[in-house]
Amino acid sequence: MTSSASPKAPSSVLVWTEMVKFSHSVFALPFALMATFLAGRSLPQQRPEWLHLALIVVCMVSARSVAMTFNRIVDAQIDARNPRTDSRPLPAGKLSMVQAWTFLIVFFATYALACFGFFFQYQNRWPMLLGGPVLLILCGYSLAKRFTSWSHFWLGSAIGLSPLAAWIAIHPSTLGLPAILLSLAVMFWIAGFDIIYACQDIEVDRREGLFSLPSRIGPAKALMVTRMAHTVVVILLILVGKLSGLGWIYYAGVGIVAVLLVLENLCVKPDDFSKVNLAFFTLNGLVSLALAVCTITDVLLGLPAVL
């Protein structure tokens, strides 16, 4: 059962950041920044402004915060019955439901203001119009695992909207195949490693009637789906580079991603999940950061110097 205790405000903020794994914004944010710089090449100055970057970061972090807080709220009772998650702040009583909903509302308002910022500063109404549906898709993942085994791809699709949304926010008229392929690459990447992560909870998911892929088809077949998904990721990233006219620095980043994905899949075996955290947290963080650094560097070096 969730405790009704109400920790003091300063400590509750720290507990909340622990609950939503605030640092894990590193997974999706770099892809949004990649799209920001790719779309920014079509702006008059051929690169995004600092305000563009600030608004993208605020949108990304606040949207993820809303979705993760909602996930922890709706899963609180399930988490309490899972030995792996029963120490999370809500089931452990370190954070109250009222506080969790308060954080959700605060970050929803922050997200809405950032979406409005694109209209106020750049007369781009699309973030305002699409911000709500995007948030519904993000939060919907928390319910999807209750009725479909493909919830991992729902999560992938939700987070895969990040580069698409960033492109629309920066230069909607140039939205095209590169942005779509980049979003698909993120979708397959996220879905693949979410399947790996779900391998830890196979027995709990079966007991609770949840539809994770590993619990429904077994870890061996589920991990095969991950390998296929991650193969598709590399193919899609190569196509993004070709269609976007990117150079060798970008492709070096794609090579790094390919190596890291191979290592990630080698870390986890159908009968050994001891290295899931290494695969999920460390290697995936490196995937997004390495590709973003290489892409943004490639874009900036390909632009004329600013006098």
N, C-alpha and C positions, 0 to 999 in steps of 0.2 A: 504493500500500500504506500501511496505517496504521503509523506509527512506534510503537515500544515505549517511547519515551522517557517519563519520568515527571517532569513539572514539579513544582516545590516546591508545597506545599499552599496557601499564600496566593495565589500567582499562578494556581494551577489553579482556584481558586474564581472569580477574575475571568474566566479563560478559559471556564469553564463558563457563567457568566452571559452571555458573548458568544455561546456556542454555542447556547443555548436562547432567545436574545433575550428575556431576563428582562423587559425593559421593555415587551414586547408583551403582557404581561398586561392592559394597558390596553384591549385589544380586547374581551375577554369579561367582565372583572371588573365594569365599570360596569353591565352588564345584570343580573348577579347582585345587585348592590346595589340596583338598581331594584326587583327582585322582593322583596328583603328589606324595603324600606320599604312596598311595596304590601301584602305579607302582614302586616307589622307593625301595620297599622291595625286588625287584628282581635285584637291582644294587649290585655290589660287596660289597659296604659298607652298604647295606640294608636300605639306606635312601637317599633322594635327597641331592645334594650339595647346598650350598648357591647360586651358580651361576644358577643352575636349577631353584631355586625359583625366583631369580631376573628376569630371562628371561621369566618365566611363567607370572609373574606379569606385566612386560612391554608389553608382547603380549596381555594379557587380557585387560588391561586398554587402550592401544592404539587402539586395534580392536574395542572395545566398543565406544571409542571416535570418530573414523571414522564413524561408523554406526549411532551414535546419531547425529553427525553433519550433515550427509547426510539426515537423517530423518527430521531435522529442516529445511534444505534447501528446500527439495522438498515439505514440508508441509507448507511453510511460508505463502502462500496466504490463505490456508484453516485455518491456525491458526489465521490469521488476521480477519477472519469472525466468529470466535468462541469466545464468551465473556469470556470463561474460559482460553483461551490461547492467546488472543490478546495482552497481556502484555509481552509475551515472547520476548527475545532480537531482533530477526529478524523482526517480524511484528511491534514491537514498535520502531524500528530504533536505538536501543542501540548498535547494531552490524551490520556492512554492509555485503553484500553478498561476497564481495572480501575478507573480513577478515574471514568469515566463511569458504570459500573455501581454504584459506591459512592454517587455523587450520587443515582442513581435510587432506591437502597434507602433512603437517608436521607430523601428527600422522600416516598417511599411510607409510611414510618413516621410522618412528620409529618402526612400526610394522614389516616392511620388514627387517630391520636391526636385530631385535630381533629374527625373524625366521631364518635369516642367522647365528645368533650366535650359534644355536644348531648344525649347520653343521660345523662351524669353530672350536668350542670347543669340540664337541662330535661326529663329523662325522655322524650326523643324518640328512639326507636330507629331511625327510618327512615334517617337518614344512615349508621348502621352497617350496616344491612341492604342498602342500595342503593349504598353507596360502592364496593364491589368491582365490580359490574356496570358502573357508570358509568366506572370506570377502564379496564376492558377495552374498552369502546366507544371511549374516547379513544385508547388505544394501537392499537386495531384499524385506525385510519385509515392508519397507516404501512404496513400490509399490503394495504389495500383497493385502492390504486392499481396493484397487481400483477395484479388480475383484473377490475376494473370501471372503466368510463369515468365512472361517477357517484361516484367517490371524493370529489369536491368536496362532494357533498351528504352523504356519510358524515361528513366533517369538520364540515360545517354542523350536522348532527344532533347530533354529539358535543358541540360547543361550545354548541349550542342547548339542551342539557340544563342549562346553568348557571342560568338564571332559574327553571327548573322545580325543580331541586335546591334552590336557595336558598329557594323558597317552601315546599317540603316541610320543610326544616330549621327554618323559622321558625314556620309554622302549617299543618300538613298538612291539617287538617280543612276549611280554606277553599280548598284547591286546586280550581281550576275553569277555565273557558274563558279568562279573561284571562291566566292563567299559560301555558296551552297556546298561545295566539295569540302571546304574547311570545316563547316558545321557537321557534315557527315563524318569526317575524320574524328572529330571530337566525340560524336555520338558513339561510334564503334569503340573508341579508346575507353571512354567512361564505362560503357556497357561491359566490356571485357574485364576491366579490373573490378567492377562491382560484382561480377560473377565470382571472381577469385575471393573477394571479401566475404561473400555469402557462404562460401564453403565452411566457414567457422561455425555456422549456426544451422547446419543441416538437420540435426535431431530436434532442435528447438522449433524450427520452421515447420517440421512435420507434425510435431505435437500441437502447435498453435494453429495449424491449418493454413499457413502462409505459403504462397506460391513462388518461392525462389526456384530458379532453374536447377541448382545442385540438389535441392530436396526432392525435386520431381523426376529428374532423369538421372540422378547420381553424379558424383563429382567427376568421374572420368569423362563422361560425355559433355558435361558442362564446361570443363576445362578445355575440351576440344573446340567448343563454340568460342571460347576466349581466344584461342590461338588463331582461329579463322578470322575473328573480328579484328585482331591486331595485325594480321597480314593485310587486311583491307585498309587499315589505317595508313600503312606505309605507301600503298599504291595510291591512295587518295592524296596524300601529301606530295607525292611526286607530280601528280596531275596539277595540283594547286600551284606548284612552282613553275611548271611549264606554261600554264595559262596566264600566270601573273608576271611572267618575264623575269623571274628571280634568278640570282646567280649562284656561284659555287658556295658561298657562305651559307645560304639557305639549305642547299643540298647536303652540306656537311652536317647541318643540324638534323636533317632527315636521317642521315646515316647514324648519328648518335641516338636518335629516337629508335631506329630499328634495332640497334645493339641493346639498348635498355629494355625494349619490349621482349627480346629474346631472353635476356637475363630474368626478367619478371616472370615469364612463363616457366623458366627452368627452376625458379625458386619454389614453386608449389606443385606438389604431386597429389594424385587422388588419395593416397594414403598418408600424406604428410603435409599438414597445414602449419607447421611450426614457423615457417618463414613468410607467412601472409603479411605481417606488418612490414617487413622489409620490402616486399613486392608492392604493397598498397601505398605506404606512406613515402618511403625513401625514393624508390625508383620512379614512381609516378610523378613525384615532385620534380625530379630531375628531367623527366620527359618534357613537361610543359615549360620549365624554365629554359632548358637548352634550346628548344625549338624557337621560343619567343625571342631569346637573345640573338640567335642567328638570323632570324627573319627580320627583326627590326634593324639590326646592323646592316644586313644586305640592302634593305630599303634605303636607309640613310646614306650609305656609301654610294648608292646609285643616283642620288639627288644632287643638284647643283648646290654649292656652298652658299650659305646665307651671308651676305655682306653686312 
